Amino acid sequence: MLTGDQVLLRPFVDDDATAFAAILSDPEVGRLTGSPPDDVLDAGRLRAWYGSRNSQTDRLDLAVVDRETGACVGEVVLNEWDRHNAGCNFRTLIGPAGRDRGLGTEAVRLIVGYGFGQLGLHRISLEVFAFNPRARRVYEKIGFVVEGTLRQVLRDGDGWGDATVMSILAPEWARHRGHPEG
């Protein structure tokens, strides 16, 4: 478990499947994560997925819990682990109940700090869709650096959306600990 002032990052529990059923049914969550609009999210499938996260050995999936309410409001994930190059991918999902209060920012700082400090990672990378400026601001605030653009990688309604590739390196994190401006 990783504890911040506002959030707790913990392994998944059975009740989280119910929370994620509500979170994933939010149209904004679907769009910002690039989930197919016709993706069926039945309770059994969600229970099986989140029930299997804690036993994975090549990734780290943690629930984001709002410490004020005790509610599960999202997840943070370090995946696509590259042992030889000490790198991995990062992704997060914060549902409507966790938005616009700094919970996502704190959750990202906690998991990135854990990745560098405890897992010995050298590089953490991510992709963020161009139509998700809120997430991009969080990543920049923490110290992720833009590397490039993947053009038209996602169908967005009748058009196409780009993704920005970003990363943060262990030496950068060591200098600012997720506060590059301060």
Secondary structure as the mmCIF struct_conf table of DSSP 4:
data_model
#
loop_
_struct_conf.conf_type_id
_struct_conf.id
_struct_conf.beg_label_comp_id
_struct_conf.beg_label_asym_id
_struct_conf.beg_label_seq_id
_struct_conf.end_label_comp_id
_struct_conf.end_label_asym_id
_struct_conf.end_label_seq_id
STRN STRN1 LEU A 2 THR A 3
BEND BEND1 ASP A 5 GLN A 6
STRN STRN2 VAL A 7 ARG A 10
TURN_TY1_P TURN_TY1_P1 ASP A 14 ASP A 15
HELX_RH_AL_P HELX_RH_AL_P1 ASP A 16 LEU A 24
TURN_TY1_P TURN_TY1_P2 SER A 25 SER A 25
BEND BEND2 ASP A 26 ASP A 26
HELX_RH_AL_P HELX_RH_AL_P2 PRO A 27 THR A 33
TURN_TY1_P TURN_TY1_P3 GLY A 34 GLY A 34
TURN_TY1_P TURN_TY1_P4 PRO A 37 ASP A 38
HELX_RH_AL_P HELX_RH_AL_P3 ALA A 43 SER A 52
HELX_RH_3T_P HELX_RH_3T_P1 ARG A 53 SER A 55
BEND BEND3 THR A 57 ASP A 58
STRN STRN3 LEU A 60 ASP A 66
TURN_TY1_P TURN_TY1_P5 ARG A 67 THR A 69
STRN STRN4 CYS A 72 ASP A 82
TURN_TY1_P TURN_TY1_P6 ARG A 83 ALA A 86
STRN STRN5 GLY A 87 ILE A 94
HELX_RH_3T_P HELX_RH_3T_P2 PRO A 96 GLY A 98
TURN_TY1_P TURN_TY1_P7 ARG A 99 ASP A 100
BEND BEND4 ARG A 101 GLY A 102
HELX_RH_AL_P HELX_RH_AL_P4 LEU A 103 GLY A 117
TURN_TY1_P TURN_TY1_P8 GLN A 118 GLN A 118
BEND BEND5 LEU A 119 LEU A 119
BEND BEND6 HIS A 122 HIS A 122
STRN STRN6 ARG A 123 PHE A 129
TURN_TY1_P TURN_TY1_P9 ALA A 130 PHE A 131
HELX_RH_AL_P HELX_RH_AL_P5 PRO A 133 ILE A 142
TURN_TY1_P TURN_TY1_P10 GLY A 143 GLY A 143
STRN STRN7 VAL A 145 ASP A 156
TURN_TY1_P TURN_TY1_P11 GLY A 157 ASP A 158
STRN STRN8 GLY A 159 LEU A 169
HELX_RH_AL_P HELX_RH_AL_P6 ALA A 170 HIS A 176
TURN_TY1_P TURN_TY1_P12 ARG A 177 GLY A 178
TURN_TY1_P TURN_TY1_P13 PRO A 180 GLU A 181
#
